[in-house]
Amino acid sequence: MTPAPAPATAPRLLDLLRTQVRAQHYSLRTEQAYVHWVRGFIRFHGLRHPAELSGAEVEAFLSWLAVERRVAPATHRQALSALLFLYRRVLGQHLPWMDEIGRPQRPPRLPVVMSRDEVARLLAALAPWPVPQLFAQLLYGTGLRLMEGLRLRVKDIDFERRAIVVREGKGGKDRVVMLPAALEAPLRAQLARAHRQWEADRAAGVAGVHLPHALARKYPRAAESWAWFWVFPQAALSVDPRAQAHPPQPPQPRRHHLGEQSVQRAFKQALREAGLADKPATPHTLRHSFATHLLQSGYDIRTVQELLGHADVSTTMIYTHVLKLGGGAVRSPLDQLLREPAPPCYPPTPAAR
């Protein structure tokens, strides 16, 4: 008599959440953030299942975040988005209280911008780290976001057209930016270093690089091709976090791109070396500086919008507010007052005494 098959265990709630996030083609960071907030929501209510909770419990959790934890409005909105995604996509609920929960408004913030002299000092201070220095030059020279630069592949650099193709930037959109002439030779040298790493991987039988979507099935050899290799490869092999979470087969170590933390550490050290430790700058500040300096040079706002990949020109308009505050923009009346000679002071007349 054959034994009865074991009953299939129901998938865990967080696994269902991950499945739905991936079905919507959200990024890994969004997946990690949603899992974090849903797990925190469940723990806040004593491990009760979210299906047993309602709008009052959601508002209590969000109020705790705002009052006790004092999170920023952007963090508050992210937590709310995670919970609404849980109820709508995972639990299949769409109740009136979901539309009644208010979203905190995010006040406009002026970006941190460095002057041309400060950028030059920072790039010079990065000289002990040649790869982060080249990467910082690339961010400032093209306006790329941090992850857009790290995810560049060999095929995305077109030396003939002097262009760089940004694939699946923010919002999943592609765009083209200029390839600075000053970076042509350094980028060719970086590609030569990357090619040596690629040859070593092929000789060692490394599985190759990660490919987006289902390209690995459509083009089985593409992951090992030179065209799909990273421009800035990581020194060590690593395992794809998503392959590790749901392994249809044992995940294979692959060559990943350079980690963002290594760039951020070098950037922070260079700020200290350049005497800019008091400036709250990050690698993303180079993107802000790129846009501001283009506008200062006379380029129109629409051109800068396309280079940055903004969907709405109102997002790019924030840099015009930065221009109004910089040197050479609006002059303070105090400067004019102190430059003018003071009026003569005469002794009082006898009548005035």
PyMOL commands that set and color helices and strands:
alter all, ss='L'
color gray80, all
select helices_A, chain A and resi 13-23+28-44+50-52+55-67+73-90+96-100+116-125+130-142+146-150+154-156+170-172+181-204+215-218+222-224+241-245+260-273+283-296+301-308+313-316+318-325+333-339
alter helices_A, ss='H'
color red, helices_A
select strands_A, chain A and resi 157-158+163-166+175-178+233-238+254-257
alter strands_A, ss='S'
color yellow, strands_A
deselect
rebuild
show_as cartoon
